[in-house]
């Protein structure tokens, strides 16, 4: 398999923080042993990508961002047996090596081979497959999908139904799975329960869908942009709250609305203030609050420990708690069986060269 050549293609390179993406010609090296080279057919824009641009999520530059995508396998390196050229696939920013303690535990899904916390920006062997203008370009959390071709490790790719529409199921690579799983997998929302969701971007709306699928009787959607309420209601929200409409803190509003707080709350923004509000608004003794939004770098939370002492549970959720390689093909199969919809999560479809306009739409809340 080492006869494979370098591919020259277009990619959106981020040379430094707080600058626009630059569409460049890059060289993508062939896959090494246990690696897969993918032609990316569709990629979503996620707030986590923007956190890198603004410095909220610290990564090495220059870098090719993007982690929510679907594509077709172009070639495979030596030793790859589970995937072949021509297969439709979704890259996985949370890999599944099948050997580490999290992969072996029924309770865990954050494989130790992930590059989210360490942020090395390289393949598992410590090298990059991307070069541009003679410079090495870093990978982003093992995926790097803002390019026409990428290389991922075999543990970071899932083969999916060949009939799946890639421009829709790419959302299962991050946003949909993250939100939906936070409700059904991490929180394990029960029928008849009450839920509050802070933040109604694509991931927050997916939490709404998960709460509805789990049979929640009351789903309270919270955002400072009231334009998002119509879609939240369409997907299952029973109440919508804009904190700007109230003089008092939003957690007090939610406790008044529900009597003693919600059973489950979800923070899907990535702000420390809303994380504490989400904790405070859930039932004081058995409420569960889940952090879904990526926390900003170098920020700490200060809160009254009595909030936890009375019995609340505070949890985090990465990729919705799903074991990625096992679950992504099943989620795609569920989508094909119409068990959930993805269309409402897609607000704009743009050509790759308009990626900067896409990020402008994200930042203005127009997505």
N, C-alpha and C positions, 0 to 999 in steps of 0.2 A: 504493500500500500504506500510505500515511500516515494512512489513515482508522482504523487500528487504535487501540483505546482502552487505557487503563490497566486492569489487572486487579487487583482486591483479593482477597487470599487469605491463608491461614494460612502462617506460616513460623516456624522455630525460630531466634530471634535470640540471638546471644551478645553481650551488651552489654559485658561485661568479662571478663578472665581469671579462672579459678578460681571461676566462679559457674555455677549451672545454666542450661540453655537456657530461654529464655522464649518460649512460644508466643504470637505476636503477629499482628495483622492488618497486612499490608504492602501497599504499592502496587508493582506490577511494571509498569514502563513498556513501551511497545511496542518491538519490535526496530527498531534503526536499520539503515542500509544494511549488507548482509553479516552480519546477525545473525539469530538464530533464537530464538523463544520456545517453550519446551517445557513441557507439563504433565507433571510428574514422577509416575510411577506406582509406582515402588519405588526405595528407596535403602538402601544398606548403611552400616553404621557401621564406620569404619576407625580404627586406632590413630593415623594421621596427623591426623585430626580432633581426637582427644583431646590430641595434642601441642600443638595451638593453645590448647586450653582451659587446659592446665597451664603454658604459656609455653615449652615445649621447642621449638616451631616458632613463630617470631615473626611475627605478622600484625597488621594494623591493626584496631582495634575501633571501633564495633560491626560485626559481620560475620555473614553467613549461611554456615555451614560446609557440608560434604557434598560429595563428589566421586565417589561410586561409585553410579551410578544408571542407570535406563532410563525412557523416557517416550515421549510422543506429541507431534509438532510441532503447536502451536496456530496459529502464524502465522510468516511470514518477512518480513524487511525487503527493501528494494530491492536488486536485483542478486544475490539468492540463487537459484541455478539447480539446485544438486545435490539440494535437499531441498524437499519441499512439505508443506503442512498435512496431517495424518493419518498421515504416515510414522512408523514406530517407530524410535527413535534411542537412542544411548548418548552422553551428553556426555563429552568427552575433556579430562582435566586436563593432559595433554601434547598440545597441538594439533599440527597438521601443515600448515604454511603452504605447503609445496612449493617455497619460494624461498630459504630461509636455508641456510647451509653444512651444518648437520646434516641438514636435510631432503634436500639434494642428494647427500649422501654415503651410500654403501651401508653405511658403518660406524656411522652415527649415527641417533639417534631423538629427541633432546631439542631440539625446535624452539626457535629463539631467541625465539619469541613466547610462551613459557611464563611463568607468573607464580609459579614455585616459589621461585626464588632472590631475585628482586627484591621480591616480596611487596608490590606496590603496592595490590592489592585492588580494582582497577577494570577496566572493559572496555578493550580496546586503544586506544580513543579518549580514555581518561583520565577517563571519567565512570562513574557507577553507574546501574543500572536499578532499584535498590531504594530505597524510602523507607519509614520507619515513624515515626509520631508527629512528622512534620515533619523527621526527621533522615535524612541520607544513610546508607545501610547499605552496607558494603563487600562485594564479591564475594570468593570464595575460589577461588584457582587456576583462575580462568576458568570455574568450573562452578556452585558454590553449589546443592547439590541438597536441602538440608533446607528445602524450601519447595514449595508445591503447583505453583508456576510459576517458571521461571527463564529468563534470557536468556543465550545463549552466542554467541560468534563462529562464523561458518560453518566456520572452520578447526578448531573445537573440538567437532565433532559428527559422528557416524558413523551413516548409515542402515543399519538391520539388517533381517533377515528378518521379514516381517510376522506370521509364525506363531510367533515366538519368545516364550516365557513371560517377561515382563518381570521378574517377581519372582525369577527365577533368573538370567537373563543380565545383570542389573545388576552382578553380581560380576565380569563381564568388563570393566567400567569401571575396575576397579582391582585388587582383591585377587587374583583368580585369574590374570589376565594378568601381573601383576607377578611372582608366584611362579613360575608355570609357565614364563614367558619367561626368567626369570633362569637356569633350568636349560637349556632347549633353545635359547635365542637368545643370551644373554650368555655363559654358560659353555661352551655347546655340549658338554654331557655326552656321553660316548661309550659305546657298548655295552660291558659288562663292567667299567666303572669303579666306583670306590668314592666315595661322597659322604657328607658330614656336613652336617646342617641344624640350626642353632642357632635355636630358637624355633618353636613349633608352633601359632601362631595360624592364622588363615585363609590368610595369605600363605605361612607356613612349610609348611603342609599342601599348598599348591599347588606349592611347590618339590618336595616329596616326589613328587607326581603327575608333575611334569615329569621328574624323575630316573628314575622308573619308565618313563615313556613313551620316554625316550631309551635305555633298555636297561641302566641301571646294575645291577651284580650285587649290590652291597651299599649299602644306604641307612641311615645311622645318624642317628636322630632324637634331638635333645637338648633337654630342657626341665626347669626346676625344678619343674614341675607334672606329676606322674606320671599324673594323670587324663587327660592328652592322648595317652597312648601307644597306647591301644586304637584310636583313630581313625587315628593315624599308621600303625599296622600294617595297618589295613584299606585304606589308600590306597597301601601299597607299602613302608613302612619295614621293614627286615629286623632292625634292632637298635634298642633305645631306651636312652638313658643319662640318668640324673638326676645332675647334678654334685654334688648334696647327698649322694649315697651314697658319695662318695669323699673320702679325705683329701688326695689329690694334685690338682694342677690338671687340668682336664678335657682340655686338649690332650695331656697326657702319657697319660691314659687312652686317648684315641683313637689315639695313635701305637702304644701297646702292642697295642690291639685289631687294628690293621691291619698291623703290622710296620714300616712306615716312613711312616705318615701317609696321608691320603686324597688321591685325585686332585683332588676338587673339594669346597670347603666354602662354606657360605652363612650369612651373619649376617642373620637376619630379625627382629631385636629393636629395634635402634637404640641399642645401648649400646657405648661405646668399649671396655670390658673384653672383651666377647664378640667384638668385631671383631678384637682382637689374638689372642684364643684361636683364632678361626676361621682366621686366617692361620697361626698356629703349628702347627695340627694338620694342615695339608696338606703333601704330599710336598715335601721341602726343595729339590728341584731343578726339578721341573716341575709342582708343585701350583698350582692356581688357586683363589683365594678371592674371593668376590663379596659386596660390601656391598649388601644389599637394604633393610634397615631404615633409616628416616630418622634421620640423626645428630642428637643433641641440640644446641641452639644453644650457642655460646660454649664448647664443650668441644674439647679438643685430644687427640690420641693421641700417647703416647710409646711407642716400641717399639725393639727392637734391630735396626738396619739390616741386620745379618747375615741376618735372616730373608728379606730380599729379595735380598741380594747372591748367595746361593746359587742363585737362579734362579726363585723363586716369582713368581707374577703376582697382583697385588692389583687388583681391578676394582670399579667401581660399576655399578649397574643401576637405571635409572629406567623404570617401566612395562614391566619385563621386556625392554627393548631393542626393543620392537615399534614400528614406525612406525604411529601410532595410527589414522589415517583409513583406511589400507590394510588394517591387520591386524584391527581389531575386527570388521568384518563377516565376515571369514574365520573368526575364532575362534567367532563365533556360529553360523556354518554348520557348523563342526566339532562344536559342542555338539549341534546339531540332528541330526547324523549319529551321535551317541552316541560320539564319539571320546574324550570325557572326561565325568566326572560333576561336578555342582555341588552336589547335595543335601547331601552330607556337610559342606559348608562352611557350611550354613545351620543355626544352632542354635536360633534363636528368630525368630518373626515377630510383630512388635508394631504396634499402630496408631501413627500419626505422633505423636499427643499424648503417647505414653509414651516419647519419645526419651530423657528423662533416665534412665528405668529401663534402657533399652538400653545407655546408657553405663556404668551401674553394673554390668551384666552383663559388659561388656567389661573393666572395671577389675578385677573379681574373678576373671577368667579363666573365667567360666562360659559363654563363647560357643563 
